[in-house]
Amino acid sequence: MSAVVVSQSAGARSQRRGLVGLLWRGAPIFVLVILAAVYLTPFVWMISTSLKTLPQSTASPPVLVPNPLTFDAFPQAFERMEFLKGFANTLIYAVPSAIGTVISCSLVAYGFALIEWRGRNLVFLIVLATLMLPSQVTLIPLYVIFAKLGWINTFLPLVVPTFLASAPGTAGGAFSVFLLRQFFLGIPRDLLDAARLDGSSEFGILARIVAPLSIPALITVALLTFIDKWNDFYGPLLYLQNRDLRTLSLSMQIFQSAHQTEWPQTMAASILIALPLVAIYFAAQRKFIEGITLTGLKG
């Protein structure tokens, strides 16, 4: 009898441990699901509002599920905000900026990370210190310079600085240089020394060894720069005064000002602007994973 009681007690303890272990493993997943739901709520509401009629979008209490479901806001927003023109102008701004940032910042980061020279660390600290410099401080001097060069109403003031590793913004030159430098520091020096012994130049080492091994970092810099320029508002507002040069951010602001109470069209326009970024993010994510897989030494 006692053996049966002991066996039942051991079984109960085992079940409790199993339940506690299951709860312990499931708690992080539960928290992540809650956080994801909170994060996605504005996007769900944006999509829902874009599919409503105008009376439904201003109804009280708010209507979550559109009834009837309508897609009329999308063609109206597409036409009224001149989406194709803004899309083309934004690509003209964002794509060269991403390319210029990757090229220029990788060159600078290579010099800071893998080439020995006197005062390197001091200069790098000065470059990092520019991150604390507000963009408003250099706004007027830069505008005066670009105006004297005759670059106003062109994309040159927005694109040329990216090829000099000096573009402002959240993914600007100093930040990208720092990110790439930290990644370059992890590359084995034996590879570089062997290439130098074979007579390869520093540019050749960067192009044939460092860049292929740094695909994840380069894709990250390109992606961050592209998103930053895609969403940039103040740069195009200052330098692109011609209507034919408006980017999507400017077109969206003008559209919103003209249709403040037409929430379905406003949300539809926001979705149209966000969709390319979502597609590019998922495409870059696959490339990012592929880059990580292919990075490293092979025996």
C-alpha positions in Angstrom: 0.0 0.0 0.0 2.8 2.4 0.9 4.5 1.6 -2.4 1.4 2.6 -4.3 1.1 5.9 -2.4 4.8 6.7 -3.0 4.4 5.9 -6.7 1.3 8.2 -6.9 3.1 10.9 -5.1 6.1 10.7 -7.4 3.8 10.7 -10.4 2.1 13.8 -9.1 5.4 15.6 -8.6 6.5 14.6 -12.1 3.3 16.0 -13.5 3.8 19.3 -11.6 7.4 19.6 -12.8 6.2 18.9 -16.3 3.5 21.6 -16.0 5.9 24.1 -14.5 8.4 23.4 -17.3 5.8 23.8 -19.9 4.7 27.1 -18.4 8.3 28.3 -18.1 8.9 27.5 -21.8 5.7 29.0 -22.9 5.9 32.2 -21.0 8.3 33.9 -23.4 6.2 32.9 -26.4 3.1 34.3 -24.7 4.8 37.6 -23.9 6.1 37.9 -27.5 2.6 37.2 -28.9 1.2 39.9 -26.7 3.9 42.4 -27.7 3.4 41.5 -31.4 -0.4 42.1 -31.0 0.2 45.5 -29.4 2.8 46.4 -32.1 0.5 45.3 -35.0 -2.6 47.1 -33.7 -1.9 50.4 -35.5 -1.3 48.6 -38.8 -4.5 46.5 -38.4 -6.4 49.7 -37.7 -4.8 51.4 -40.7 -5.8 48.6 -43.1 -9.3 48.4 -41.6 -9.8 52.2 -42.0 -8.6 52.1 -45.6 -11.4 49.6 -46.4 -14.2 51.6 -44.8 -16.6 54.2 -46.2 -16.2 57.7 -45.0 -19.2 57.6 -42.6 -17.8 54.4 -41.1 -14.3 55.9 -40.5 -15.8 58.6 -38.3 -18.5 56.5 -36.6 -18.8 56.4 -32.8 -18.1 53.9 -31.3 -15.4 53.0 -33.8 -16.0 50.2 -36.3 -13.2 47.7 -36.5 -14.6 45.4 -39.3 -15.7 47.4 -42.4 -19.2 46.7 -43.5 -19.5 47.0 -46.4 -16.0 46.3 -47.5 -14.8 48.8 -50.2 -11.5 49.4 -52.0 -12.5 52.8 -53.5 -10.0 54.7 -51.3 -7.0 53.1 -53.0 -7.4 54.2 -56.6 -8.5 57.6 -55.4 -5.4 58.0 -53.2 -3.2 56.6 -56.0 -4.4 59.2 -58.4 -4.7 62.2 -56.1 -1.3 61.9 -54.6 0.4 61.3 -58.0 1.8 58.0 -56.6 3.8 57.0 -59.7 5.6 60.3 -60.0 6.4 60.4 -56.3 7.5 56.7 -56.4 9.9 57.4 -59.2 11.4 60.4 -57.5 11.8 58.6 -54.3 13.7 55.8 -56.0 15.9 58.3 -57.7 16.7 59.6 -54.2 16.9 56.5 -52.1 18.6 53.9 -54.4 21.7 56.0 -55.3 21.9 57.2 -51.6 22.0 53.5 -50.4 24.7 52.7 -53.0 26.8 55.8 -52.2 26.6 55.1 -48.4 27.7 51.5 -48.8 30.6 52.4 -51.1 31.9 55.5 -49.2 31.3 54.2 -45.7 33.0 50.8 -46.4 36.1 52.7 -47.7 36.2 54.9 -44.6 35.5 52.0 -42.2 38.2 49.9 -43.9 40.7 52.6 -43.2 39.7 52.9 -39.6 39.6 49.1 -38.9 42.3 47.4 -41.0 44.9 49.9 -41.9 47.4 51.1 -39.2 48.2 54.8 -39.3 49.0 57.5 -36.7 46.1 59.2 -35.1 43.6 56.7 -36.3 41.7 56.3 -33.0 41.6 60.1 -32.4 40.1 60.7 -35.9 37.6 58.0 -35.4 36.5 59.6 -32.1 36.0 62.9 -33.9 33.9 61.1 -36.5 31.8 59.5 -33.8 31.4 62.9 -32.1 29.6 64.2 -35.2 26.7 61.9 -34.2 26.0 64.3 -31.4 25.9 67.3 -33.8 22.2 68.2 -34.5 21.4 68.4 -38.2 19.8 71.8 -37.6 23.3 73.3 -36.9 24.6 72.6 -40.4 21.3 73.2 -42.1 21.8 76.8 -43.1 25.5 76.5 -44.1 24.8 73.5 -46.3 21.8 75.2 -47.9 24.0 78.2 -48.7 26.7 76.0 -50.2 24.3 74.1 -52.4 22.5 77.2 -53.5 25.8 78.8 -54.6 26.6 75.6 -56.5 23.2 75.8 -58.3 22.0 72.5 -56.9 18.6 73.6 -55.6 15.7 71.8 -57.3 17.9 68.9 -58.1 18.7 65.6 -56.3 22.4 66.5 -56.0 22.2 68.0 -52.5 20.5 64.8 -51.3 22.6 62.2 -53.1 26.1 63.6 -53.4 26.8 63.7 -49.6 26.1 59.9 -49.4 29.1 59.3 -51.7 31.3 61.3 -49.3 30.2 59.3 -46.1 28.7 62.5 -44.7 25.0 62.2 -45.3 22.8 63.3 -42.3 20.1 61.1 -40.9 19.6 58.1 -38.6 21.6 55.9 -41.0 24.1 58.7 -41.9 27.8 58.5 -42.6 29.2 58.3 -39.0 26.7 55.7 -37.9 27.3 53.5 -41.0 31.1 53.9 -40.6 30.9 52.8 -37.0 28.7 49.8 -37.9 31.0 48.6 -40.7 34.2 49.3 -38.7 33.0 47.1 -35.9 32.2 44.3 -38.3 35.5 44.7 -40.2 37.4 44.3 -36.9 36.2 40.7 -36.7 37.8 39.7 -40.1 40.9 37.5 -39.6 44.1 39.5 -40.2 45.8 36.4 -41.6 43.7 36.7 -44.8 44.7 40.3 -45.3 48.3 39.7 -44.6 48.3 36.8 -47.1 46.7 39.0 -49.7 49.3 41.8 -49.1 52.1 39.3 -49.5 50.6 38.2 -52.9 50.8 41.9 -54.0 47.1 42.8 -53.7 46.3 46.5 -53.2 44.2 47.7 -50.3 41.3 48.4 -52.7 41.7 44.8 -54.0 41.6 43.4 -50.5 38.5 45.4 -49.7 36.7 44.3 -52.9 37.8 40.7 -53.0 38.1 39.7 -49.4 36.5 42.1 -46.9 33.3 43.0 -48.9 32.3 39.3 -49.5 32.9 38.5 -45.9 30.9 41.5 -44.8 27.7 40.9 -46.8 25.4 41.0 -43.7 26.8 44.4 -42.5 26.7 45.9 -46.0 23.1 44.8 -46.5 22.2 46.2 -43.1 23.7 49.6 -44.0 22.0 49.6 -47.4 18.7 48.7 -45.9 18.8 51.3 -43.1 19.9 54.0 -45.6 17.2 53.1 -48.0 14.5 53.2 -45.3 15.9 56.5 -44.0 15.8 58.2 -47.4 12.5 56.7 -48.3 10.9 58.3 -45.2 13.0 61.5 -45.4 10.8 64.6 -45.4 12.9 67.6 -44.5 15.6 67.0 -47.1 13.2 67.0 -50.1 11.2 69.8 -48.5 14.3 72.0 -48.5 15.9 71.2 -51.8 13.1 69.9 -54.1 10.8 72.9 -54.5 9.7 71.9 -58.0 6.4 69.9 -58.0 7.7 67.4 -60.5 10.5 66.4 -58.1 8.3 65.7 -55.1 9.0 62.4 -53.3 6.4 60.3 -51.6 6.9 61.8 -48.2 6.2 65.3 -49.6 3.3 64.0 -51.7 1.8 62.3 -48.6 2.1 65.5 -46.5 0.4 67.6 -49.2 -2.3 65.0 -49.7 -3.0 64.7 -46.0 -3.2 68.5 -45.7 -5.8 68.6 -48.5 -7.8 65.6 -47.3 -7.6 65.9 -43.5 -11.1 64.4 -42.8 -11.0 61.7 -45.5 -9.5 59.0 -43.4 -9.9 56.0 -45.7 -8.0 57.8 -48.5 -5.3 58.9 -46.0 -4.8 55.4 -44.7 -4.8 54.0 -48.2 -2.1 56.4 -49.2 -0.1 55.4 -46.1 -0.4 51.7 -47.1 0.7 52.4 -50.7 3.8 54.1 -49.3 4.6 51.4 -46.8 4.1 48.4 -49.2 7.4 48.9 -51.1 9.3 49.0 -47.8 7.6 45.8 -46.5 8.5 44.0 -49.8 12.1 45.3 -49.7 12.5 44.3 -46.0 11.4 40.7 -46.6 13.7 40.5 -49.7 16.6 41.9 -47.8 15.9 39.6 -44.9 16.4 36.6 -47.1 19.6 38.0 -48.4 20.7 38.8 -44.9 20.2 35.2 -43.8 22.0 34.0 -46.9 24.9 36.4 -46.2 25.3 35.0 -42.7 25.2 31.5 -43.9 28.0 32.1 -46.5 30.1 34.3 -44.2 33.3 32.7 -42.7 36.3 30.6 -43.6 36.0 27.5 -45.6 38.5 24.7 -45.2 
